[in-house]
Amino acid sequence: MAGGVPGRSTAAHRKNRAELKALTAEHNLPCALCGQPIDTTLHHNDPNAFAYDHVKSIQTHPELADDPTNGQPSHKRCNENKGAGDARPGLGDPSEVW
């Protein structure tokens, strides 16, 4: 267990991450946080690399840490900016089309 947070280093999490990364590569899934394409071939330290994001924070929902339905593709930088919280709501639809 990494940093005392369940689900971070388990075999189930590694399996879920690998499956989601393969699915992202196969179907060109965008980042769930910013909507931009993800290059799954980038080194994991690259800010634009694939990262496994937990939809519901595993700090507030530890029971969902290894649930594959709680995972979504993201960029490393987007996931880091989101932090341990749940996703922030978007700005919504503009009031007028410009």
C-alpha positions in Angstrom: 0.0 0.0 0.0 1.5 3.3 -1.1 1.2 6.2 1.3 -1.4 4.4 3.4 -4.0 4.8 0.7 -5.8 1.5 -0.2 -5.8 0.5 -3.8 -2.6 2.3 -4.9 -0.3 -0.7 -5.2 -2.6 -3.6 -5.4 -2.6 -6.2 -8.2 -6.2 -5.3 -8.9 -5.3 -1.6 -9.4 -2.4 -2.5 -11.7 -4.7 -4.7 -13.7 -7.4 -2.1 -14.0 -4.8 0.5 -15.0 -3.3 -1.7 -17.7 -6.7 -2.6 -19.1 -7.9 1.1 -19.2 -4.6 2.2 -20.8 -5.1 -0.5 -23.5 -8.7 0.5 -24.1 -7.6 4.2 -24.3 -5.0 3.4 -26.9 -7.3 1.2 -28.9 -10.3 3.5 -29.0 -8.5 6.9 -28.7 -10.3 7.8 -25.5 -9.8 11.4 -24.5 -8.8 12.7 -21.1 -11.9 12.6 -18.9 -10.8 15.8 -17.2 -9.8 18.1 -20.1 -11.2 16.3 -23.1 -7.9 16.3 -25.1 -6.3 13.2 -26.7 -4.0 11.1 -24.7 -0.7 9.7 -26.2 -0.4 6.4 -24.4 3.1 5.8 -25.8 4.6 8.7 -23.8 6.9 7.9 -20.8 5.0 7.9 -17.6 6.9 10.9 -16.3 5.7 13.1 -19.2 2.9 15.5 -18.1 0.8 14.4 -21.1 1.2 10.7 -20.4 -1.7 8.4 -19.6 -2.8 8.3 -16.0 -5.5 6.3 -14.2 -7.9 8.7 -12.5 -10.3 7.6 -9.8 -13.7 9.2 -10.6 -14.6 9.2 -6.9 -11.6 9.9 -4.7 -10.1 6.8 -3.0 -9.5 8.9 0.1 -13.2 9.6 0.6 -14.4 6.3 -1.1 -11.8 3.7 -0.2 -14.2 0.9 -1.0 -14.0 2.0 -4.7 -10.2 1.9 -4.9 -10.1 -1.4 -6.9 -13.5 -1.0 -8.6 -12.8 -0.8 -12.4 -16.0 1.3 -12.9 -14.4 4.0 -10.8 -11.5 4.5 -13.2 -11.2 6.9 -16.1 -8.4 7.9 -18.5 -6.6 11.2 -17.8 -3.3 13.0 -18.5 -0.8 12.8 -15.7 -0.9 16.6 -15.3 -4.7 16.7 -15.2 -4.8 14.0 -12.6 -2.2 15.7 -10.5 -4.1 19.1 -10.8 -7.3 17.4 -9.7 -5.5 16.0 -6.7 -7.2 13.7 -4.1 -10.6 15.3 -4.5 -13.5 14.5 -6.8 -13.6 16.2 -10.2 -14.6 19.9 -10.1 -17.7 20.8 -12.1 -17.1 22.4 -15.5 -18.0 25.9 -16.4 -21.2 24.7 -18.1 -22.7 25.9 -21.4 -22.2 29.5 -22.5 -25.3 31.7 -22.4 -24.7 32.7 -26.0 -22.9 31.3 -29.0 -20.3 33.9 -30.0 
